[in-house]
Amino acid sequence: MNNFEKERLVEYRRWLYEAELNGTKLIAYNCPKCLEKLLTTTAPEGESWDTFSNCPFCRALIYKVTQGNTIKVELILSIGKKQNEN
């Protein structure tokens, strides 16, 4: 593991620590690529949040949609290219 990878994990763990200290509601999900357990904030009831993020373990690009205590995740393999294009 190089220094960049270590720093990314340290930053993620720091964010988790601060979120837990602040009482932030978190929801667990698994990275669709490496299957590591990850946590993200829950959306308030009646709201839907969507975001792109990177897995701090494998760096996979993930698209997340959070609605209350439910989350849907999708692994993004390419951007800006239609599926049927070569």
Secondary structure, 3 states (H helix, E strand, C coil): CCHHHHHHHHHHHHHHHHHHHCCCCEEEEECCCCCCEEEEECCCCCCEEEEEEECCCCCCEEEEEEECCEEEEEECCCCCCCCCCC
